[in-house]
Amino acid sequence: VDDVFFPGGDPGDNHPKDVMPYLVDVAKILKKYHPDAMIWLSMQGYEGEKVDYVYDWIKEHDPRDWLAGLVAGPGSPPIPETRRRLPAHYRLRHYPDVNHVVRCQYPVVYWDPAYARTHTREPVHVRPMDQQFIHNYFAPYTDGFLTYSDGSHDDVNKATWSSLGWDSTMELRDILEDYARCFLDPEQAQQLADMILALERNWHGPLPLNGDVPLVKDVWQEFHRDSGAVFPGDGSANWRTQMFAMRATLDAYTRARLLNDNRLEEEANQAVLMNVGEGSDKAIEKAESILAEADHPPKEISDMREYIVDLCADLWESIGFQTSVEKYGANSGHRAAILDYLDVPLNDRWWLEDEFDKVAELENESAKKERLIELANWETPGKGSYYDDIGHVGLSPHVVFPGGASAHPMLYKVPNPTFWNHEGGFSRKRLAWHCTLDWPHLLRYEGLDPDATYTLKLSGVGDAKPKVGETLLEHTDYGKEEGQIKVFPVPKEMTEGGTLEIAFEPLNEEGINWRYQSRLSEAWLIRND
């Protein structure tokens, strides 16, 4: 034994006042049998007073005879701050999470919500460009690393880190070509490196606008069919090829379903507006009939679904890859169980159906019609008014990003959406409420009518303090529960120049679990008639 890694948290929630004396006892036993072995303490789960306690304890007791250093992993204090506060004779090890894509240490930056809804927290995870960036950014602060992974789905990420650990100057293309030569097909290494990079780019930007996704599916399916089905050398089933072909097809399947579901929801909303004059029952019947067309998708979508199901069966046979809770024994839905989410709506069908049921229970026909019109126009508030699904990469045109999406890999300086796993991913809530942002850097509106007045409306959870400059906006309604609306009239002098920039006053929610902290889901800037 050379080293013992001890997590301060994740799992575990003991205060360091209990952990540090315990490690003293562990070190005595460790040194008895392994005199040269050292202990590394992970700072996971420590913040505020707990962090201060660790540094104060180290300063007072100087445990350099058994403590090699600290480890910075998921949920740890920032690496630059840790290196600054840790005495120079102690080392700092990076513990990067290459495993997860959301609710994690290094989430995908502004992932399309359709992916978050279908791909789970541990999909086939191919992000070599991001991994190189993260490695190179933090390498000057750290003394090596040990990657954190729960499976084989992040194989490319692990290979990227291992290669950079061996030679930090290595070009990423060289790493990927080596990977392809070793594990896929030595005769097609250059093309396969491009195909791996294409899988990462599938996740960049709004999914409906990424026309490369179907092409990436085609090249991976062709490789799997023609030459990549077996492992070079021994002829066994090549699980990596199976995995990449499945991921590429899942991306394309998700995009095709998203385009279809978006079209159906738009048609359903139009049907409400066109038929509500003839009665609420007819409007609801027309809309529900259109939304239900998703149950009978085009053949292109059905064929891709069948391909995914078949490849998941092959992956179960080749490496026990668990892509379903019930069928293949996955630990939970968010752990790579992509088969369990193949049919979840990618539009607001479930929410609309539930709202239609509530409308039907209203006693007053005029109230029914009013609510139906409100539902149909939810994202289209009218000429001169604006809507943002905050955190949705394709539906947040007024959100301002400081420094670009790659300004900081830990996203301290770049707000990044949180994708909530409500009810295991099967919640019937409005999709915008599944994807939230703590607070955008700015909401910027241009081209406003200097003679008009405006009202800001927000949905989310908890509190919100929007401001223009240093002036806080005053609310007239202040709903704090999910789905409730906060209303802030905007003084006319703030929009007379035709531009409005709204920032958010920081909230002091230290000590509140992140799951219960305030957050923003949607924003409307309504032009008052």
C-alpha distance (Angstrom), angle and dihedral (degrees) to the residues before:
residue distance angle dihedral
V1 . . .
D2 3.80 . .
D3 3.79 101.6 .
V4 3.79 141.2 8.6
F5 3.79 118.5 -147.8
F6 3.81 114.6 -151.1
P7 3.83 119.7 -170.1
G8 3.77 114.1 -142.0
G9 3.80 87.9 -159.2
D10 3.80 142.9 -14.6
P11 2.99 88.9 93.2
G12 3.78 109.0 24.5
D13 3.78 133.1 35.2
N14 3.79 104.1 -153.5
H15 3.78 118.1 142.2
P16 3.82 113.6 -112.9
K17 3.82 88.4 -118.4
D18 3.81 84.2 72.8
V19 3.81 96.8 34.0
M20 3.81 99.2 53.7
P21 3.85 96.9 54.0
Y22 3.79 88.2 44.7
L23 3.80 90.5 54.6
V24 3.80 89.4 51.6
D25 3.80 88.2 58.9
V26 3.81 92.2 44.4
A27 3.80 90.3 50.8
K28 3.81 92.0 54.5
I29 3.80 91.7 55.0
L30 3.80 92.7 41.4
K31 3.81 93.2 51.6
K32 3.79 91.5 49.2
Y33 3.80 91.8 63.4
H34 3.81 101.7 22.0
P35 3.80 107.7 30.2
D36 3.80 95.3 -177.3
A37 3.80 97.0 45.7
M38 3.80 120.0 112.2
I39 3.80 136.4 -163.1
W40 3.80 126.8 -121.3
L41 3.81 118.7 -160.2
S42 3.79 119.0 -151.0
M43 3.80 115.5 -144.7
Q44 3.80 92.5 -150.7
G45 3.78 112.3 144.4
Y46 3.80 94.4 12.1
E47 3.79 121.2 123.8
G48 3.77 139.1 150.7
E49 3.79 113.5 -9.7
K50 3.83 93.4 11.0
V51 3.80 91.6 57.7
D52 3.80 91.1 48.8
Y53 3.80 90.1 49.7
V54 3.83 92.3 56.1
Y55 3.80 93.5 51.4
D56 3.80 92.7 44.6
W57 3.80 90.7 49.5
I58 3.80 92.4 49.6
K59 3.79 90.8 48.7
E60 3.81 92.4 49.9
H61 3.82 99.4 42.7
D62 3.84 102.6 29.9
P63 3.83 95.1 -151.3
R64 3.80 95.4 -175.7
D65 3.81 91.3 131.8
W66 3.81 90.4 70.3
L67 3.84 108.3 9.1
A68 3.80 111.8 81.0
G69 3.78 93.6 -177.2
L70 3.77 146.3 -80.3
V71 3.78 132.3 -57.4
A72 3.82 124.4 -137.4
G73 3.78 111.1 -152.6
P74 3.80 138.3 142.3
G75 3.78 111.3 -32.9
S76 3.80 93.1 15.9
P77 3.80 127.1 129.4
P78 3.83 114.9 -89.4
I79 3.80 113.7 -68.9
P80 3.84 96.3 -128.5
E81 3.80 90.5 51.2
T82 3.82 91.7 47.5
R83 3.79 92.4 51.1
R84 3.81 90.7 48.2
R85 3.81 94.1 51.6
L86 3.81 97.8 39.5
P87 3.84 114.5 88.2
A88 3.80 110.8 -107.7
H89 3.81 95.9 -115.1
Y90 3.83 90.5 64.1
R91 3.77 119.0 78.0
L92 3.81 127.7 -132.5
R93 3.77 120.2 -142.8
H94 3.80 124.2 -161.4
Y95 3.82 115.9 -133.4
P96 3.82 101.6 -170.4
D97 3.78 119.9 -169.5
V98 3.82 104.6 -132.7
N99 3.79 89.8 164.0
H100 3.81 109.0 72.7
V101 3.80 134.0 55.8
V102 3.83 103.0 -167.4
R103 3.83 135.8 30.3
C104 3.77 88.2 20.1
Q105 3.80 147.3 101.2
Y106 3.81 96.9 -80.8
P107 3.82 109.1 20.3
V108 3.78 123.3 -175.9
V109 3.79 105.0 -88.9
Y110 3.80 110.8 -110.8
W111 3.79 95.4 -18.7
D112 3.77 115.4 -166.5
P113 3.84 107.6 -100.6
A114 3.81 91.0 -130.0
Y115 3.80 88.3 65.9
A116 3.80 91.8 46.6
R117 3.79 89.7 52.1
T118 3.81 95.7 50.9
H119 3.80 109.8 23.4
T120 3.83 98.7 57.0
R121 3.80 125.2 -145.2
E122 3.81 93.6 -68.4
P123 3.81 108.8 39.9
V124 3.79 124.5 149.4
H125 3.78 92.3 -58.9
V126 3.81 115.1 -151.9
R127 3.83 113.3 166.9
P128 3.82 109.0 136.0
M129 3.82 94.0 151.6
D130 3.79 92.0 52.8
Q131 3.81 91.7 44.9
Q132 3.81 92.2 52.5
F133 3.80 90.5 49.1
I134 3.81 92.8 49.7
H135 3.81 92.8 46.0
N136 3.79 94.1 49.4
Y137 3.80 93.9 44.1
F138 3.79 95.3 55.2
A139 3.82 101.1 30.0
P140 3.84 94.1 91.5
Y141 3.80 90.1 58.4
T142 3.79 98.8 45.5
D143 3.78 143.0 63.8
G144 3.76 99.2 -135.1
F145 3.77 130.0 -59.7
L146 3.77 146.3 -114.7
T147 3.81 113.1 -146.0
Y148 3.80 120.0 -132.0
S149 3.80 115.9 -136.0
D150 3.80 137.6 155.2
G151 3.79 100.5 -162.1
S152 3.78 151.7 -18.5
H153 3.81 97.5 -68.1
D154 3.83 91.8 90.1
D155 3.80 95.5 48.6
V156 3.82 94.6 131.0
N157 3.80 91.5 50.8
K158 3.80 92.2 52.7
A159 3.79 91.2 47.7
T160 3.80 90.2 50.9
W161 3.81 93.3 52.3
S162 3.81 93.4 43.8
S163 3.80 92.0 51.7
L164 3.80 92.6 47.8
G165 3.79 89.8 47.6
W166 3.79 88.7 56.1
D167 3.82 94.4 43.7
S168 3.80 117.5 4.4
T169 3.82 91.3 -168.6
M170 3.79 93.7 59.9
E171 3.80 115.3 124.8
L172 3.79 114.3 -116.7
R173 3.80 93.0 -129.1
D174 3.80 89.6 54.8
I175 3.80 89.7 51.6
L176 3.79 92.4 51.1
E177 3.80 93.9 44.6
D178 3.81 89.5 51.8
Y179 3.80 88.6 49.6
A180 3.80 91.2 50.5
R181 3.81 93.2 47.2
C182 3.79 91.8 50.5
F183 3.79 102.0 40.4
L184 3.81 110.2 18.1
D185 3.82 119.8 23.8
P186 3.82 125.2 -32.9
E187 3.81 90.7 -156.3
Q188 3.83 93.4 59.9
A189 3.79 101.5 36.7
Q190 3.80 97.3 129.9
Q191 3.79 94.8 48.2
L192 3.80 91.7 44.8
A193 3.80 91.2 52.3
D194 3.81 87.7 56.6
M195 3.80 90.4 47.8
I196 3.80 91.5 52.9
L197 3.80 91.2 49.8
A198 3.80 88.7 48.8
L199 3.80 90.0 58.5
E200 3.79 89.2 58.0
R201 3.80 92.4 47.7
N202 3.80 89.8 52.6
W203 3.80 85.7 75.3
H204 3.81 96.1 52.1
G205 3.78 119.4 105.6
P206 3.80 131.7 -21.4
L207 3.80 109.5 -14.9
P208 3.83 96.7 -138.9
L209 3.82 89.3 58.1
N210 3.81 95.5 49.5
G211 3.78 102.5 93.4
D212 3.81 92.0 171.2
V213 3.81 92.6 73.1
P214 3.84 96.2 83.2
L215 3.81 90.3 46.1
V216 3.81 91.6 52.5
K217 3.80 88.1 52.5
D218 3.80 90.6 52.5
V219 3.82 96.1 52.1
W220 3.81 93.8 46.7
Q221 3.79 92.5 47.3
E222 3.80 89.7 48.7
F223 3.81 92.0 50.4
H224 3.79 91.4 47.8
R225 3.80 91.4 48.9
D226 3.81 100.0 43.0
S227 3.80 109.9 32.9
G228 3.78 116.2 -17.2
A229 3.79 103.8 67.9
V230 3.81 94.4 96.8
F231 3.76 132.0 50.3
P232 3.85 115.3 -103.7
G233 3.78 109.1 -102.0
D234 3.80 107.4 10.2
G235 3.80 103.0 43.5
S236 3.80 95.4 -128.0
A237 3.80 121.2 142.6
N238 3.80 108.7 -76.1
W239 3.77 103.7 -130.6
R240 3.80 92.2 -173.0
T241 3.79 91.4 60.0
Q242 3.79 89.7 46.4
M243 3.79 90.1 49.8
F244 3.81 96.3 48.9
A245 3.81 93.7 44.1
M246 3.79 89.6 50.1
R247 3.83 92.4 49.3
A248 3.79 93.2 47.5
T249 3.79 90.4 50.4
L250 3.80 92.6 45.7
D251 3.81 89.3 53.8
A252 3.80 91.8 50.9
Y253 3.81 92.6 43.3
T254 3.80 90.4 51.9
R255 3.80 91.6 49.6
A256 3.80 93.4 48.8
R257 3.80 91.6 48.6
L258 3.81 91.5 46.4
L259 3.79 92.5 53.6
N260 3.80 90.6 47.4
D261 3.81 94.4 45.9
N262 3.81 92.1 47.0
R263 3.79 90.2 52.7
L264 3.80 92.3 49.2
E265 3.80 93.6 49.5
E266 3.79 91.7 49.5
E267 3.81 90.4 50.0
A268 3.81 90.9 47.4
N269 3.79 91.8 52.5
Q270 3.79 90.8 49.1
A271 3.80 89.7 49.4
V272 3.80 89.7 55.2
L273 3.79 92.4 51.7
M274 3.81 92.8 45.4
N275 3.81 96.1 47.5
V276 3.79 105.4 31.6
G277 3.79 90.5 89.5
E278 3.81 88.4 64.8
G279 3.78 92.0 52.0
S280 3.80 140.7 -63.9
D281 3.81 94.3 -100.2
K282 3.80 92.9 58.5
A283 3.81 92.6 45.7
I284 3.81 91.5 51.8
E285 3.81 93.0 45.6
K286 3.81 92.2 51.9
A287 3.81 93.5 46.7
E288 3.80 95.3 47.0
S289 3.79 91.2 48.6
I290 3.80 90.9 54.8
L291 3.81 93.9 46.2
A292 3.81 90.3 50.8
E293 3.81 90.7 61.0
A294 3.82 86.0 83.5
D295 3.82 87.1 75.4
H296 3.81 88.5 69.5
P297 3.82 104.7 44.2
P298 3.81 126.4 -176.5
K299 3.81 116.8 -81.0
E300 3.82 91.6 -107.2
I301 3.80 89.7 63.1
S302 3.82 94.3 43.5
D303 3.81 91.3 50.8
M304 3.80 92.5 52.4
R305 3.80 90.5 48.5
E306 3.81 90.6 53.7
Y307 3.83 91.2 48.7
I308 3.82 91.0 52.4
V309 3.81 92.7 48.9
D310 3.81 91.4 49.8
L311 3.81 94.0 48.4
C312 3.80 91.4 48.5
A313 3.81 87.7 55.3
D314 3.81 89.2 50.9
L315 3.81 91.0 49.2
W316 3.80 90.1 51.7
E317 3.80 89.5 53.0
S318 3.81 95.3 45.2
I319 3.83 102.5 42.8
G320 3.80 108.1 -6.1
F321 3.80 91.7 -103.8
Q322 3.81 105.4 -177.3
T323 3.80 109.8 -142.1
S324 3.82 98.1 157.5
V325 3.79 134.4 42.1
E326 3.80 96.5 -143.4
K327 3.80 100.4 31.1
Y328 3.80 102.0 37.9
G329 3.81 104.4 16.8
A330 3.79 100.4 -110.1
N331 3.80 112.2 -179.7
S332 3.80 92.3 -119.9
G333 3.77 139.8 -23.6
H334 3.79 96.1 -90.7
R335 3.81 91.5 53.6
A336 3.80 100.3 85.4
A337 3.83 95.1 -63.9
I338 3.79 92.4 141.2
L339 3.81 93.6 152.7
D340 3.79 89.9 66.4
Y341 3.82 91.1 60.6
L342 3.80 101.1 43.7
D343 3.80 92.4 109.1
V344 3.81 105.3 34.7
P345 3.81 110.5 125.9
L346 3.79 115.5 -100.4
N347 3.78 91.1 -158.8
D348 3.81 131.9 53.4
R349 3.79 94.7 -86.8
W350 3.81 94.7 125.7
W351 3.80 93.4 47.1
L352 3.79 93.2 46.2
E353 3.80 92.6 48.9
D354 3.80 90.2 52.4
E355 3.80 91.4 46.7
F356 3.81 90.3 49.3
D357 3.82 88.4 55.1
K358 3.81 89.5 52.6
V359 3.79 91.1 48.3
A360 3.81 90.6 52.9
E361 3.81 89.4 56.9
L362 3.81 93.3 57.0
E363 3.80 112.5 105.5
N364 3.81 98.2 -147.8
E365 3.82 118.1 72.7
S366 3.79 92.6 -153.7
A367 3.81 89.8 54.1
K368 3.80 89.4 50.2
K369 3.79 91.9 52.6
E370 3.79 92.6 45.5
R371 3.80 91.9 52.9
L372 3.81 93.0 46.0
I373 3.80 91.1 53.0
E374 3.80 89.5 48.6
L375 3.81 90.9 52.3
A376 3.81 93.2 47.4
N377 3.81 92.4 50.0
W378 3.81 96.1 41.3
E379 3.81 94.4 118.6
T380 3.81 96.4 26.3
P381 3.82 106.0 60.2
G382 3.80 94.7 172.3
K383 3.78 141.4 -95.6
G384 3.78 113.2 -29.0
S385 3.82 92.6 14.8
Y386 3.80 128.1 100.6
Y387 3.81 139.0 -148.8
D388 3.81 130.7 -161.7
D389 3.79 128.0 -173.8
I390 3.79 92.7 -150.1
G391 3.79 110.6 -134.6
H392 3.80 95.1 17.7
V393 3.80 106.9 119.3
G394 3.80 91.8 -148.5
L395 3.81 100.7 38.4
S396 3.80 104.9 44.1
P397 3.83 104.7 79.6
H398 3.80 94.4 153.6
V399 3.82 96.6 52.8
V400 3.81 111.9 107.2
F401 3.80 118.4 -146.3
P402 3.82 117.6 -153.0
G403 3.78 113.8 -132.5
G404 3.78 97.1 -12.5
A405 3.78 130.5 -73.0
S406 3.83 94.6 -70.7
A407 3.80 96.7 49.6
H408 3.78 92.3 115.9
P409 3.81 128.8 6.5
M410 3.79 92.7 -145.8
L411 3.81 89.0 51.3
Y412 3.78 93.7 -132.5
K413 3.79 88.0 135.8
V414 3.80 97.9 31.9
P415 3.82 117.6 60.5
N416 3.79 109.8 -133.7
P417 3.80 128.0 -166.5
T418 3.77 123.6 -104.6
F419 3.79 116.2 -138.8
W420 3.78 109.3 -151.4
N421 3.79 121.0 -144.9
H422 3.82 95.0 -144.3
E423 3.81 112.1 -177.9
G424 3.77 91.1 -8.4
G425 3.79 91.6 -57.2
F426 3.81 95.1 -53.6
S427 3.78 99.6 95.3
R428 3.80 115.2 136.7
K429 3.80 92.1 -145.3
R430 3.76 121.4 126.0
L431 3.82 107.6 -76.7
A432 3.80 92.7 -124.4
W433 3.81 88.0 64.3
H434 3.81 91.0 57.0
C435 3.82 90.1 59.3
T436 3.80 116.6 52.6
L437 3.77 140.5 162.2
D438 3.77 124.9 -144.8
W439 3.80 90.5 -137.3
P440 3.78 130.9 -33.5
H441 3.78 117.3 -126.8
L442 3.81 89.8 -119.5
L443 3.78 142.3 -19.0
R444 3.80 106.7 -140.5
Y445 3.80 123.3 -168.0
E446 3.80 121.7 -174.8
G447 3.78 134.1 -177.8
L448 3.80 94.2 38.3
D449 3.79 120.7 163.9
P450 3.83 106.3 -103.9
D451 3.80 90.2 -152.7
A452 3.82 95.3 52.1
T453 3.79 131.4 80.9
Y454 3.80 124.2 -133.4
T455 3.79 140.5 -155.9
L456 3.81 125.7 -151.9
K457 3.80 116.5 -143.4
L458 3.80 124.2 -172.0
S459 3.79 135.3 -172.6
G460 3.77 124.6 -164.5
V461 3.78 140.5 92.2
G462 3.79 128.9 -60.2
D463 3.77 124.3 -14.7
A464 3.80 134.0 -8.8
K465 3.78 130.1 -174.7
P466 3.81 109.1 -169.0
K467 3.77 116.1 -173.4
V468 3.78 140.3 -177.4
G469 3.77 108.5 -144.2
E470 3.78 102.6 -36.8
T471 3.81 94.5 -32.0
L472 3.80 115.7 105.7
L473 3.79 115.2 -141.7
E474 3.79 115.0 -122.3
H475 3.78 118.3 -129.2
T476 3.79 129.9 -134.5
D477 3.82 94.7 -172.9
Y478 3.79 123.9 25.6
G479 3.80 114.4 -174.0
K480 3.80 110.1 178.0
E481 3.79 101.1 -178.7
E482 3.79 124.4 88.4
G483 3.79 109.7 -79.6
Q484 3.78 94.8 17.0
I485 3.80 119.5 118.2
K486 3.79 132.2 -124.9
V487 3.81 114.8 -154.1
F488 3.82 124.6 -155.8
P489 3.82 120.3 177.4
V490 3.82 109.8 -143.6
P491 3.83 114.2 -136.0
K492 3.81 109.8 -117.2
E493 3.80 94.0 -123.9
M494 3.82 89.1 63.9
T495 3.82 92.8 63.9
E496 3.80 101.8 34.6
G497 3.81 90.6 101.3
G498 3.80 91.5 57.7
T499 3.82 93.5 -113.5
L500 3.80 131.1 88.6
E501 3.81 126.7 -172.4
I502 3.78 117.4 -170.7
A503 3.79 121.5 -167.3
F504 3.80 128.8 176.5
E505 3.78 127.0 -119.5
P506 3.83 110.0 -126.1
L507 3.80 114.9 -106.4
N508 3.78 122.7 -138.8
E509 3.80 101.8 -128.5
E510 3.79 99.0 144.0
G511 3.76 110.1 149.8
I512 3.81 93.3 28.3
N513 3.80 113.8 114.3
W514 3.81 109.2 -108.6
R515 3.81 90.4 -119.7
Y516 3.80 90.2 64.6
Q517 3.78 100.5 39.4
S518 3.79 121.3 113.6
R519 3.79 118.1 -86.8
L520 3.77 142.0 170.2
S521 3.82 127.0 -120.0
E522 3.81 109.6 166.6
A523 3.79 140.2 8.1
W524 3.79 131.8 -162.9
L525 3.78 126.9 -173.0
I526 3.79 102.8 -161.2
R527 3.78 122.7 -163.0
N528 3.78 106.9 -138.6
D529 3.81 115.0 -129.4
